[in-house]
Amino acid sequence: MSRSSFSAAIATLGIDLGKNSFHLVGQDQRGAIVLRLKLSRTQLAQRLANIPPCLIGMEARHGGLRRGPPHRPATASARP
């Protein structure tokens, strides 16, 4: 599967926030894992800017929220 097909297939993206790196897991509509990546903060911003809109879940720990991604795409919306 090509890089663009991976992005097109992602319906849900999970982000594990770390101090220096981020782990991404993307799932398609059926829940199958189609993407697993470990990225730096800069790489994360670039990757999120180049994927189509999808549901993004982030960890809810207090420490992780302080170190969240440096930007929020215009297509993003928060859910409790």
C-alpha positions as a Markdown table, in Angstrom:
| # | Residue | x | y | z |
|---|---|---|---|---|
| 1 | Met | 0.0 | 0.0 | 0.0 |
| 2 | Ser | 1.4 | 3.4 | -0.9 |
| 3 | Arg | 1.9 | 6.2 | 1.6 |
| 4 | Ser | -1.1 | 8.2 | 0.2 |
| 5 | Ser | -3.3 | 5.1 | 0.4 |
| 6 | Phe | -2.4 | 4.7 | 4.1 |
| 7 | Ser | -3.6 | 8.3 | 4.8 |
| 8 | Ala | -6.8 | 7.8 | 2.8 |
| 9 | Ala | -7.6 | 4.6 | 4.7 |
| 10 | Ile | -7.2 | 6.1 | 8.2 |
| 11 | Ala | -10.6 | 6.7 | 9.9 |
| 12 | Thr | -9.3 | 7.0 | 13.5 |
| 13 | Leu | -5.8 | 8.1 | 14.6 |
| 14 | Gly | -4.6 | 7.5 | 18.2 |
| 15 | Ile | -1.7 | 9.6 | 19.5 |
| 16 | Asp | 0.3 | 8.7 | 22.5 |
| 17 | Leu | 2.0 | 11.9 | 23.7 |
| 18 | Gly | 5.5 | 11.6 | 25.0 |
| 19 | Lys | 8.1 | 14.1 | 26.2 |
| 20 | Asn | 10.3 | 13.9 | 23.0 |
| 21 | Ser | 8.4 | 11.5 | 20.7 |
| 22 | Phe | 4.8 | 10.6 | 19.7 |
| 23 | His | 3.4 | 7.2 | 18.8 |
| 24 | Leu | 0.6 | 7.1 | 16.2 |
| 25 | Val | -1.7 | 4.2 | 15.5 |
| 26 | Gly | -4.2 | 4.6 | 12.6 |
| 27 | Gln | -7.2 | 2.4 | 12.1 |
| 28 | Asp | -9.5 | 2.0 | 9.1 |
| 29 | Gln | -13.3 | 1.9 | 9.2 |
| 30 | Arg | -13.3 | -1.7 | 10.3 |
| 31 | Gly | -10.8 | -1.2 | 13.1 |
| 32 | Ala | -7.9 | -2.8 | 11.4 |
| 33 | Ile | -4.5 | -1.2 | 12.1 |
| 34 | Val | -3.2 | 0.5 | 9.0 |
| 35 | Leu | -0.5 | 2.7 | 10.4 |
| 36 | Arg | 2.1 | 2.6 | 13.3 |
| 37 | Leu | 4.6 | 5.4 | 13.6 |
| 38 | Lys | 7.0 | 6.9 | 16.1 |
| 39 | Leu | 7.6 | 10.6 | 15.3 |
| 40 | Ser | 9.3 | 13.6 | 16.8 |
| 41 | Arg | 7.3 | 16.8 | 17.5 |
| 42 | Thr | 8.2 | 18.4 | 14.2 |
| 43 | Gln | 7.4 | 15.2 | 12.2 |
| 44 | Leu | 4.0 | 14.9 | 14.0 |
| 45 | Ala | 3.1 | 18.4 | 12.9 |
| 46 | Gln | 4.1 | 17.6 | 9.3 |
| 47 | Arg | 2.2 | 14.3 | 9.3 |
| 48 | Leu | -1.0 | 15.7 | 10.7 |
| 49 | Ala | -1.0 | 18.5 | 8.1 |
| 50 | Asn | -0.9 | 15.9 | 5.4 |
| 51 | Ile | -3.7 | 13.5 | 6.3 |
| 52 | Pro | -7.4 | 13.8 | 5.5 |
| 53 | Pro | -9.8 | 14.7 | 8.3 |
| 54 | Cys | -10.3 | 11.9 | 10.7 |
| 55 | Leu | -11.2 | 11.2 | 14.4 |
| 56 | Ile | -8.1 | 11.8 | 16.5 |
| 57 | Gly | -7.8 | 10.4 | 20.1 |
| 58 | Met | -5.2 | 11.6 | 22.5 |
| 59 | Glu | -4.3 | 10.3 | 26.0 |
| 60 | Ala | -6.0 | 12.2 | 28.8 |
| 61 | Arg | -3.3 | 12.2 | 31.4 |
| 62 | His | -2.5 | 15.6 | 32.8 |
| 63 | Gly | 1.2 | 15.5 | 31.8 |
| 64 | Gly | 0.4 | 14.5 | 28.3 |
| 65 | Leu | -2.0 | 17.4 | 27.8 |
| 66 | Arg | 0.6 | 20.0 | 28.7 |
| 67 | Arg | 2.9 | 18.6 | 26.0 |
| 68 | Gly | 0.3 | 18.3 | 23.3 |
| 69 | Pro | 0.9 | 19.0 | 19.7 |
| 70 | Pro | 2.1 | 22.5 | 18.9 |
| 71 | His | -0.8 | 23.3 | 16.7 |
| 72 | Arg | -4.4 | 22.3 | 16.0 |
| 73 | Pro | -5.6 | 21.9 | 12.4 |
| 74 | Ala | -8.6 | 24.0 | 11.3 |
| 75 | Thr | -10.5 | 20.7 | 10.7 |
| 76 | Ala | -10.0 | 19.6 | 14.4 |
| 77 | Ser | -12.8 | 19.6 | 16.9 |
| 78 | Ala | -12.6 | 18.6 | 20.6 |
| 79 | Arg | -14.8 | 16.0 | 22.2 |
| 80 | Pro | -15.0 | 15.3 | 25.9 |
